[in-house]
Amino acid sequence: MPRFAANLTMLFTELPMLSRFAAAADAGFTGVEILYPYDLPARDLYRAAVSAGVEIVLINTPPPNWTGGPRGFAAVPGVQDRFRRDFERSLRVAEALRVRHIHVVAGRAEGEAARQVFAENLSWAAERAPHTSLTIEPRNVVENPGYFLHDFATAQQIIAEVGAPNLGLQFDAYHAQIISGDMRASWMRVASLVRHIQIAGHPGRHEPDGGSIDYPAFFRLLDEQGYRGWISAEYTPARQTFHGLDWIRRATA
């Protein structure tokens, strides 16, 4: 049976952040992820998670300037020192939150220099935090123009090049559907590298229910393949979050 996590940056936004943990637990989620948990004290977030009985499974590396700035810069030439300082910050927060995965956000860049910087930063981060699972995630350029990591082949090549046992793939089914037009086929090509899955309905990035992605079939496939990682609901609710949770009840019935 799938283990579902709620992305608290996008779900239950009707509530203050610290109240979202209990709401997620009440909805049937046993894990949560927070994209950028840097605005609240880590001890408060951790206490809220423990009180609700949920595990914090993933955070992102911090962007250089979240308010109106670019989101991530691990592949951006010329800011390697800044990446390393901010990765240290992410690592401290991850340790305080007992987080399973840190997603290293590539950022906007292009060309061979960006590829080299990304691989070098990932190699450094993997060695710096050998007991932390690091992930990289291809994102579609339709909605993320200029994002460096925008295809699965490049992600596979970089993971192989870095060769670190604690570096793996973050598979966002919504992005995969846009990137390749066939989410399931993309999954079959990269499944062995995947550490963490995110889901959302396509089109629209709303509830993972209906649309062009057959999620019930995908969940059955994951069970058949023995996937034991988390599946995180990372979508924008069409209405209030509470009104669109029938999909999780059906998936866990």
KAURQUI-V831016 format. One record per residue. N is the residue number from 1. RES is the residue in one letter. SS is DSSP state (A for helix, B for strand, O for the rest). OMEGA is omega as a letter, one per 40 degrees, with the letter a starting at -180 (* if undefined). NEAR is the number of other ideal C-beta (glycine too) atoms within 10 Angstrom. Layout:
n = <N:N>
res = <RES:RES>
ss = <SS:SS>
omega = <OMEGA:OMEGA>
near = <NEAR:NEAR>
This chain:
n = <1:2:3:4:5:6:7:8:9:10:11:12:13:14:15:16:17:18:19:20:21:22:23:24:25:26:27:28:29:30:31:32:33:34:35:36:37:38:39:40:41:42:43:44:45:46:47:48:49:50:51:52:53:54:55:56:57:58:59:60:61:62:63:64:65:66:67:68:69:70:71:72:73:74:75:76:77:78:79:80:81:82:83:84:85:86:87:88:89:90:91:92:93:94:95:96:97:98:99:100:101:102:103:104:105:106:107:108:109:110:111:112:113:114:115:116:117:118:119:120:121:122:123:124:125:126:127:128:129:130:131:132:133:134:135:136:137:138:139:140:141:142:143:144:145:146:147:148:149:150:151:152:153:154:155:156:157:158:159:160:161:162:163:164:165:166:167:168:169:170:171:172:173:174:175:176:177:178:179:180:181:182:183:184:185:186:187:188:189:190:191:192:193:194:195:196:197:198:199:200:201:202:203:204:205:206:207:208:209:210:211:212:213:214:215:216:217:218:219:220:221:222:223:224:225:226:227:228:229:230:231:232:233:234:235:236:237:238:239:240:241:242:243:244:245:246:247:248:249:250:251:252:253>
res = <M:P:R:F:A:A:N:L:T:M:L:F:T:E:L:P:M:L:S:R:F:A:A:A:A:D:A:G:F:T:G:V:E:I:L:Y:P:Y:D:L:P:A:R:D:L:Y:R:A:A:V:S:A:G:V:E:I:V:L:I:N:T:P:P:P:N:W:T:G:G:P:R:G:F:A:A:V:P:G:V:Q:D:R:F:R:R:D:F:E:R:S:L:R:V:A:E:A:L:R:V:R:H:I:H:V:V:A:G:R:A:E:G:E:A:A:R:Q:V:F:A:E:N:L:S:W:A:A:E:R:A:P:H:T:S:L:T:I:E:P:R:N:V:V:E:N:P:G:Y:F:L:H:D:F:A:T:A:Q:Q:I:I:A:E:V:G:A:P:N:L:G:L:Q:F:D:A:Y:H:A:Q:I:I:S:G:D:M:R:A:S:W:M:R:V:A:S:L:V:R:H:I:Q:I:A:G:H:P:G:R:H:E:P:D:G:G:S:I:D:Y:P:A:F:F:R:L:L:D:E:Q:G:Y:R:G:W:I:S:A:E:Y:T:P:A:R:Q:T:F:H:G:L:D:W:I:R:R:A:T:A>
ss = <O:O:B:B:B:B:B:O:O:O:O:O:O:O:O:O:A:A:A:A:A:A:A:A:A:A:A:O:O:O:B:B:B:B:O:O:O:O:O:O:O:A:A:A:A:A:A:A:A:A:A:A:O:O:B:B:B:B:B:B:O:O:O:O:O:O:O:O:O:O:O:O:O:O:O:O:O:O:O:A:A:A:A:A:A:A:A:A:A:A:A:A:A:A:A:A:A:O:O:O:B:B:B:O:O:O:O:B:O:O:A:A:A:A:A:A:A:A:A:A:A:A:A:A:A:A:A:A:O:O:O:O:B:B:B:B:O:O:O:O:O:O:O:O:O:O:B:O:O:O:O:A:A:A:A:A:A:A:A:A:A:A:O:O:O:O:B:B:B:B:B:B:A:A:A:A:A:A:A:A:O:O:A:A:A:A:A:A:A:A:A:A:A:B:B:B:B:B:B:O:O:O:O:O:O:O:O:O:O:O:O:O:O:O:A:A:A:A:A:A:A:A:A:A:A:O:O:O:O:B:B:B:B:O:O:O:O:O:O:O:A:A:A:A:O:A:A:A:A:A:A:O:O>
omega = <a:i:a:i:i:i:a:i:a:a:i:a:i:a:i:a:a:i:a:a:a:i:i:i:i:a:i:i:i:i:i:i:i:a:a:a:a:a:i:i:a:a:i:i:a:i:i:i:a:i:a:a:i:i:i:a:a:i:i:i:a:i:i:i:a:a:i:a:i:a:i:a:a:i:a:i:i:a:a:i:i:i:a:i:a:i:i:i:i:a:i:i:i:i:i:a:a:a:i:a:i:i:i:a:a:a:a:i:i:i:a:i:i:i:a:i:a:i:a:i:i:i:i:a:a:i:a:a:a:a:i:i:i:i:i:a:i:i:a:a:i:a:a:a:i:a:a:a:a:i:a:i:i:i:i:a:a:i:i:a:a:i:a:a:a:i:i:a:i:a:i:a:i:i:a:i:i:a:a:a:a:a:a:i:i:i:a:a:a:a:a:a:a:i:a:a:i:a:i:i:i:e:i:a:i:a:i:a:a:a:a:i:i:a:i:i:i:i:i:i:i:i:a:a:i:i:a:i:i:i:a:i:a:a:i:a:i:i:i:a:a:a:a:a:i:a:a:i:i:a:a:a:*>
near = <9:20:17:24:28:30:23:27:18:19:27:25:14:12:16:10:17:16:14:24:27:17:19:26:18:12:17:13:27:17:20:30:28:25:19:17:24:16:8:13:11:19:10:11:23:18:13:21:24:13:12:20:10:21:19:26:23:26:24:23:26:22:18:15:10:13:5:5:10:16:20:26:28:28:30:22:14:10:18:15:8:12:26:14:11:19:21:13:12:25:17:11:22:22:13:15:19:13:24:21:24:22:23:26:26:31:24:17:23:12:11:7:13:19:20:13:24:27:17:15:23:22:16:15:25:19:11:13:19:9:6:17:22:24:24:25:19:27:23:18:16:10:11:17:9:11:23:26:24:20:15:20:10:16:22:16:13:20:20:10:14:21:9:16:8:18:21:21:22:26:26:22:22:25:28:26:21:20:19:17:10:13:24:15:10:20:21:12:13:18:15:10:18:16:20:23:25:24:26:25:23:21:12:13:18:18:24:27:18:13:17:12:21:13:23:12:10:20:20:13:15:19:11:8:12:6:17:8:20:23:24:27:26:24:25:15:18:14:9:10:23:14:10:19:19:10:19:20:10:12:20:14:6>
